[in-house]
């Protein structure tokens, strides 16, 4: 059962070192219930036979213990349990056991969920919830690891199975926050990210990244203006100028008080709602609506021939730089590494090369020239420690790759209409990616 549940820590399985002292292992191997894996570290996985048996045992265990489990966690407020399930267990099967992880994530990604979970009171209940699951054999605690060459173990995680997740969603997946409450919480996430965006002196880049984040977090300028103008009264920010301004949308005059204000006025009320089941989250807006984004003139103009040429150079140059960067970081044996570590990418390249040969087209000298967006993302994820300093940076890199690819590369390569919105959005993404590559060299 520990192997069946714990193997959800990573696709490669649970570390053998976590259970190697168990006397049942040789029998489970010989009877074909589990198998060994050696992906730079040694892991165990259940076989099809073992999974069928484990699911039967686990489903029976869930049925027999669900009433006792419900009684054991009855002191945890209902909305907090729903918060754990809706925001975490419904999304993943493995969760960090260290509070510091969520504090770091909240600070860098702007996640309002992680900001709430980083509260000491919520964190105590998080551990109580998962330890309760463990006491009934419905959750395991095992180390995460990095399956790169040589391998490296990481912090402990709570791990559940899909059967347990389905049980939790069915039994406890009720509403934690209303739609209106989520609008305010998304505003918090946007404003935390905006703090980094607005730190640059490049107004054009700040405007474009700000615009992209508006769409990402699904907030409106009316909401932002409402809360920013309140902070302006406390001399924390400037007044809200908006995207139509020739300057940045707003300035942060006191970064420390900015973070404190957002935490006090958004995260703390939300935390109290979960803990006490009462209270409200303020809806921020302004009486006079901000101008529509469609009024921004540069979004409407179509590029002329000279600008189209510049756009082609911008997008194609980035792709050449990216390919050379990947080869440089992976070393002289980059092709062999990808063939061994990400065979699906390598096979795709070979298929495209063979297709060229069949059509009488001279094939590319290097297979990496057959890459598409999905290939780049798989490579970055596989070698994430080489290309980034953590999940937050990796997420930013992938987001900007998608912007470059979908707003720039694809439109220009497929002769689609390219307007100035796509040009400036792509330029912002390219600037970010070029800066990233320069930092990692």
C-alpha positions in Angstrom: 0.0 0.0 0.0 2.9 2.4 0.7 4.3 1.7 -2.8 0.9 2.1 -4.5 0.1 5.4 -2.7 3.6 6.7 -2.5 4.5 6.2 -6.1 2.4 9.2 -6.9 5.2 11.4 -5.7 6.7 11.2 -9.2 6.0 9.3 -12.4 9.2 7.3 -11.8 7.8 5.8 -8.5 8.6 5.9 -4.8 12.2 5.8 -3.7 13.3 2.3 -2.7 15.2 3.8 0.2 11.8 4.8 1.7 10.7 1.1 2.1 13.8 -1.1 1.4 13.9 -2.4 4.9 10.5 -4.1 4.6 10.7 -7.8 4.6 7.7 -8.1 2.2 9.5 -6.6 -0.7 11.2 -9.8 -2.1 7.8 -11.6 -2.0 6.0 -8.7 -3.7 8.7 -8.7 -6.5 8.6 -12.4 -7.0 4.8 -12.5 -7.1 4.7 -9.7 -9.7 2.9 -7.1 -7.5 5.6 -4.5 -7.7 8.5 -3.8 -10.0 11.8 -1.9 -9.8 12.7 1.2 -11.6 16.2 2.8 -11.9 15.8 6.3 -13.2 19.1 7.8 -11.9 17.8 6.8 -8.4 16.2 3.4 -7.4 12.4 3.4 -7.2 9.5 0.9 -6.8 6.2 0.9 -8.8 3.2 -1.3 -8.6 2.5 -3.5 -11.6 -0.9 -3.8 -13.3 -1.5 -6.8 -11.1 -0.4 -5.0 -8.0 -2.4 -1.9 -8.8 -5.6 -3.9 -9.2 -5.1 -5.6 -5.8 -4.1 -2.3 -4.1 -7.1 -0.5 -5.4 -9.4 -3.2 -4.1 -7.8 -3.0 -0.7 -7.7 0.8 -0.6 -11.4 1.2 -1.6 -12.4 -1.2 1.1 -10.2 0.7 3.6 -11.9 4.0 2.6 -15.3 2.6 3.0 -14.5 1.1 6.4 -12.8 4.2 7.8 -14.6 7.2 6.3 -17.0 7.7 9.3 -14.1 7.5 11.8 -12.1 9.9 9.6 -14.9 12.3 9.5 -15.2 12.2 13.3 -11.4 12.7 13.7 -11.3 15.9 11.7 -14.6 17.3 13.0 -12.8 20.1 14.9 -11.3 21.5 11.6 -13.7 24.1 10.2 -15.6 22.9 7.2 -14.6 25.7 4.9 -10.9 25.0 5.7 -11.3 21.4 4.7 -13.0 22.5 1.5 -10.1 24.9 0.9 -7.5 22.1 1.3 -9.5 19.9 -1.2 -10.6 22.5 -3.8 -7.2 24.3 -4.0 -4.7 21.5 -3.4 -5.9 17.8 -3.3 -8.1 18.2 -6.4 -5.1 19.5 -8.4 -2.2 17.3 -7.3 -1.5 14.1 -5.4 1.6 15.2 -3.6 1.9 18.2 -1.2 4.9 19.7 0.6 5.1 19.2 4.4 7.1 22.3 5.0 5.5 25.7 5.7 8.4 27.5 4.1 7.5 26.1 0.7 4.2 28.0 0.7 5.7 31.1 2.1 8.3 31.2 -0.7 5.7 30.4 -3.3 3.3 33.1 -2.1 6.0 35.7 -2.1 7.2 34.9 -5.6 4.2 33.7 -7.5 1.6 35.8 -5.8 -0.5 32.8 -5.0 -3.3 33.9 -2.7 -3.9 30.2 -1.8 -0.3 29.7 -0.6 -0.5 33.0 1.3 -3.5 31.7 3.2 -1.8 28.4 3.8 1.3 30.1 5.1 -0.7 31.5 8.1 0.4 29.5 11.1 -3.1 28.7 12.2 -4.1 27.3 8.8 -0.8 25.4 8.6 -1.4 23.6 11.9 -4.8 22.4 10.5 -3.2 21.4 7.2 -0.8 19.0 9.1 -3.6 17.8 11.3 -5.7 17.0 8.2 -3.0 15.0 6.4 -1.8 13.3 9.5 -5.4 12.2 10.1 -5.4 10.7 6.6 -2.1 8.9 7.4 -3.5 7.4 10.6 -6.1 5.5 8.5 -3.6 4.4 5.9 -5.0 6.8 3.3 -1.9 9.0 2.9 1.8 8.4 2.9 4.8 10.6 3.7 7.8 10.2 1.5 10.7 12.1 0.0 10.5 13.9 -3.3 13.5 13.7 -5.6 15.0 15.1 -8.7 15.5 12.4 -11.4 18.4 14.0 -13.1 21.8 12.3 -13.7 23.0 11.3 -10.3 19.7 12.1 -8.6 19.0 14.1 -5.5 16.5 13.7 -2.8 14.3 16.6 -1.7 11.9 17.4 1.2 9.2 15.1 2.5 5.7 15.3 0.9 2.3 14.0 1.8 1.1 11.7 -1.0 -2.4 10.3 -1.7 -3.9 8.2 -4.4 -6.6 9.0 -7.0 -9.0 6.9 -5.0 -8.5 8.9 -1.9 -8.7 12.1 -3.9 -12.1 11.1 -5.3 -13.3 10.2 -1.8 -12.2 13.6 -0.5 -13.8 15.6 -3.3 -17.1 13.7 -3.0 -17.3 14.0 0.7 -15.8 17.4 1.5 -15.4 19.3 -1.7 -17.9 22.0 -0.9 -17.6 25.8 -1.4 -14.7 27.5 0.3 -14.9 31.0 -1.3 -17.7 32.5 -3.4 -17.2 33.8 -6.9 -17.2 37.4 -5.6 -14.7 36.6 -2.9 -12.4 34.9 -5.5 -12.4 38.1 -7.6 -10.9 40.0 -4.6 -8.4 37.2 -4.0 -7.3 37.2 -7.6 -6.7 40.9 -7.3 -4.2 40.2 -4.5 -2.3 37.7 -6.7 -2.2 40.2 -9.5 -0.9 43.1 -7.4 1.9 40.9 -5.9 3.1 40.1 -9.4 2.6 43.7 -10.5 5.1 44.8 -7.9 7.8 43.0 -9.8 6.5 44.1 -13.2 6.5 47.8 -12.2 10.0 47.7 -10.8 11.5 48.2 -14.2 12.3 51.5 -15.8 11.2 50.2 -19.2 7.7 51.6 -19.4 6.8 49.7 -22.6 7.9 46.4 -21.2 6.1 47.1 -17.9 2.9 48.0 -19.8 3.0 44.8 -21.9 3.7 42.4 -19.0 1.0 44.2 -16.9 -1.5 43.7 -19.7 -0.6 40.0 -20.0 -1.1 39.6 -16.2 -4.5 41.3 -16.3 -5.7 38.5 -18.6 -3.8 35.8 -16.6 -5.4 36.7 -13.3 -8.8 37.7 -14.8 -9.0 41.1 -13.0 -10.2 44.4 -14.3 -8.7 47.8 -14.2 -11.7 49.1 -12.3 -10.8 46.7 -9.5 -7.2 47.7 -9.5 -8.0 51.4 -9.6 -10.3 50.9 -6.6 -7.6 49.4 -4.3 -4.7 51.3 -5.6 -6.4 54.6 -5.0 -7.1 53.6 -1.5 -3.4 52.8 -1.0 -2.7 56.2 -2.6 -4.5 57.9 0.3 -2.0 56.2 2.7 1.0 57.3 0.4 1.8 53.7 -0.4 1.2 54.1 -4.2 0.6 56.8 -6.7 -2.9 57.3 -8.0 -3.9 54.8 -10.6 -3.1 56.0 -14.1 -4.1 52.9 -16.1 -2.8 51.3 -19.3 -3.6 54.4 -21.4 -1.2 56.5 -19.5 2.2 57.4 -21.1 3.7 56.3 -17.8 3.5 53.0 -15.9 -0.1 52.2 -14.7 0.9 53.2 -11.2 4.0 53.5 -9.0 4.7 51.8 -5.7 6.2 54.4 -3.3 6.5 52.1 -0.2 7.0 48.4 -1.2 7.0 47.2 2.4 3.7 48.9 3.3 2.3 47.8 0.0 2.8 44.1 0.9 1.5 44.7 4.5 -1.6 46.5 3.2 -2.5 43.7 0.7 -2.0 41.0 3.4 -4.1 42.9 6.0 -6.9 43.8 3.7 -7.2 40.7 1.6 -5.4 37.7 3.0 -6.2 38.1 6.7 -10.0 38.7 6.1 -10.0 35.6 3.8 -8.2 33.6 6.5 -10.7 34.7 9.1 -13.6 33.6 6.8 -12.1 30.1 6.7 -11.4 29.9 10.4 -14.5 31.5 11.8 -17.0 31.0 8.9 -17.9 34.7 9.0 -16.7 38.1 7.8 -16.5 39.6 4.3 -14.0 40.4 1.6 -14.3 43.9 0.3 -15.1 44.4 -3.4 -12.9 47.0 -4.9 -14.0 49.2 -7.8 -14.2 52.8 -8.9 -17.3 54.8 -9.7 -16.0 56.1 -13.0 -15.1 53.1 -15.2 -11.5 52.9 -16.6 -11.3 53.2 -20.4 -11.6 49.8 -22.3 -8.4 48.1 -23.3 -9.7 48.2 -26.9 -9.1 51.9 -26.8 -5.4 51.5 -26.6 -4.4 52.7 -30.1 -1.3 50.6 -30.6 -3.4 47.4 -30.3 -5.5 48.4 -33.4 -2.8 49.2 -35.9 -1.7 46.7 -38.6 2.0 46.5 -39.2 3.4 47.8 -42.5 5.9 45.8 -44.6 9.0 47.2 -42.9 7.5 46.5 -39.5 6.6 43.0 -40.6 10.2 42.4 -41.5 11.3 43.6 -38.1 8.8 41.3 -36.5 10.1 38.3 -38.5 13.6 39.0 -37.4 12.5 39.4 -33.8 10.7 36.0 -33.7 13.1 33.9 -35.7 16.2 35.3 -34.0 14.8 34.3 -30.6 14.3 30.7 -31.8 17.9 30.4 -33.1 19.1 31.8 -29.8 17.0 29.4 -27.8 18.2 26.3 -29.7 21.9 27.4 -29.3 21.2 28.1 -25.6 19.8 24.6 -25.1 22.7 22.9 -26.8 25.2 25.0 -24.8 23.6 24.2 -21.4 23.2 20.5 -22.1 26.8 20.2 -23.4 28.5 18.4 -26.3 26.4 15.3 -25.8 23.1 17.2 -25.8 21.6 15.0 -28.5 22.4 11.8 -26.7 21.0 13.2 -23.4 17.7 14.1 -25.1 17.5 10.8 -26.8 17.9 8.9 -23.5 16.0 11.2 -21.2 13.2 12.5 -23.4 12.8 9.8 -26.1 9.4 11.2 -27.2 11.0 14.5 -28.3 13.9 12.7 -30.1 11.5 10.4 -31.9 9.4 13.3 -33.1 12.5 15.0 -34.5 13.5 11.9 -36.4 10.0 11.4 -37.8 10.0 15.0 -39.1 13.5 14.4 -40.6 12.4 11.2 -42.3 9.3 13.0 -43.7 11.6 15.6 -45.3 13.7 12.8 -46.9 10.5 11.1 -48.3 9.4 14.4 -49.8 12.8 15.0 -51.4 13.6 17.9 -49.1 17.1 18.3 -47.7 16.9 17.5 -44.0 18.1 19.7 -41.3 21.7 19.1 -40.2 20.7 19.2 -36.5 17.6 17.5 -35.2 16.9 20.3 -32.8 15.8 22.5 -35.7 12.7 20.4 -35.9 11.6 21.5 -32.4 8.2 23.0 -31.7 6.9 24.7 -28.6 6.0 21.4 -26.9 9.5 20.1 -27.3 11.0 23.3 -25.8 8.8 23.0 -22.8 9.5 19.3 -22.3 13.2 20.0 -22.4 13.0 22.8 -19.9 10.9 20.7 -17.5 13.2 17.7 -17.8 16.3 19.7 -17.0 14.6 22.3 -14.9 17.6 22.7 -12.5 19.9 23.6 -15.4 17.5 26.2 -16.9 15.9 27.7 -13.8 16.2 28.4 -10.1 12.8 26.9 -9.2 9.2 26.3 -10.2 8.3 29.9 -10.0 11.0 31.0 -12.5 10.3 27.9 -14.7 6.6 28.9 -14.9 7.5 32.4 -15.9 9.8 31.1 -18.7 7.2 28.7 -20.0 4.5 31.5 -20.0 6.7 33.8 -22.0 7.6 31.0 -24.4 3.9 30.5 -25.1 3.4 34.2 -25.6 6.3 34.4 -28.1 5.2 31.3 -29.9 1.4 32.1 -30.1 1.6 35.9 -30.6 4.7 36.0 -32.6 6.2 32.9 -34.2 3.0 31.2 -35.4 1.3 34.3 -36.8 4.4 35.4 -38.8 5.3 31.9 -40.0 1.8 31.2 -41.1 1.2 34.6 -42.8 -1.6 35.6 -40.4 -2.6 39.2 -39.7 -0.2 40.8 -37.3 -1.2 43.9 -35.4 0.8 46.1 -33.1 -0.7 44.4 -30.0 0.9 41.1 -31.1 4.2 42.9 -31.9 4.5 44.6 -28.5 3.3 41.5 -26.6 5.8 39.4 -28.5 8.6 41.9 -28.0 8.0 41.9 -24.3 8.2 38.1 -24.2 11.3 38.1 -26.3 13.0 40.7 -24.0 12.2 38.5 -21.0 13.5 35.3 -22.6 16.7 37.0 -23.9 17.3 38.3 -20.4 16.8 34.9 -18.9 19.3 33.3 -21.3 21.9 35.9 -20.5 21.5 35.4 -16.8 21.9 31.6 -17.1 25.1 31.8 -19.1 
